[in-house]
Amino acid sequence: MTGKELLYVEDALGHEKFMKECSKKTSAQIKDVNLSNYIAELEKVHGDLYSKFLNLL
């Protein structure tokens, strides 16, 4: 893996970690059950993407 590719993967890891954390916090704050469940699903999606990027290393 080139240095540039490594920087891309590290950047993507940071973005996915941030999105997962934001989704988790938002899901806990939203009163609408359907919307909260949807945001919780997004948290899982971003967690899965984080894992996939991590496996590239």
FIRORO-370706 format. One record per residue: residue in three letters; x, y, z of N, C-alpha, C in turn. Coordinates in steps of 0.2 Angstrom, whole numbers, plus 5000, padded with zeros to 4 digits. Example, Ala and Ser with C-alpha at 12.3 -4.5 7.8 and 13.67 -1.06 7.14 Angstrom:
// residues 2
ala506649725039506249785039506649845039 ser506449895035506849955036506450005039 
This chain:
// residues 57
met500449945000500050005000500550065000 thr500350114996500750174995500550215001 gly501050265002500950315007500250355006 lys500150375000499550414998498950365000 glu498950304998498350265000498250255007 leu498850245011498750245018498450305021 leu498650365019498350425021497550425020 tyr497350405014496650395012496350355017 val496550295018496250245023496250275030 glu496750305032496750335039496250395039 asp496150435034495650485034494950455034 ala494850405030494150375030494050345037 leu494550315040494350285047494150345052 gly494450395051494250455056493550475054 his493450485048492750505046492250455048 glu492350385047491850335049491750335057 lys492350345061492250345068491850405070 phe491950465067491650525069490850515067 met490750485062490050475060489650425065 lys490050375066489750325071489550355078 glu490050395080489950435087489350485086 cys489350515081488850565080488150535080 ser488150475076487450435075487250415082 lys487750385086487550365093487250415097 lys487650475097487350525102486650555099 thr486650555093485950585090485450535091 ser485550475090485050425091484750425099 ala485150435103484950435110484550505112 gln484650555108484350615110483650625106 ile483550585101482950595097482350565100 lys481850595101481250575104480750525099 asp480750545093480450505088480750435087 val480350385089480550315089480850295082 asn480450305077480650285070481250315068 leu481350385069481950415067482550395071 ser482450385078482950365082483250295080 asn482750245078482950185075483350185069 tyr483150235064483450245058484250265059 ile484250315064484950345066485350285069 ala485050245073485450185076485650135070 glu485250125065485450085059486050125056 leu486050185055486650225052487250215056 glu487150205063487750195067488050125066 lys487650075065487850015063488250015056 val487950045051488250055045488950085045 his489050135049489650175049490150125053 gly489950095058490350045062490649985057 asp490149965053490349915048490849945043 leu490750005041491250035036491950045040 tyr491950065046492550075050492950005050 ser492549955051492949885052493249865045 lys492849885040493049865033493749905031 phe493749965033494350005032494849985036 leu494749965042495249945047495549885044 asn495149835041495449775038495849785032 leu495849845029496349855024497049865026 leu497149885033497749895035498049825037 
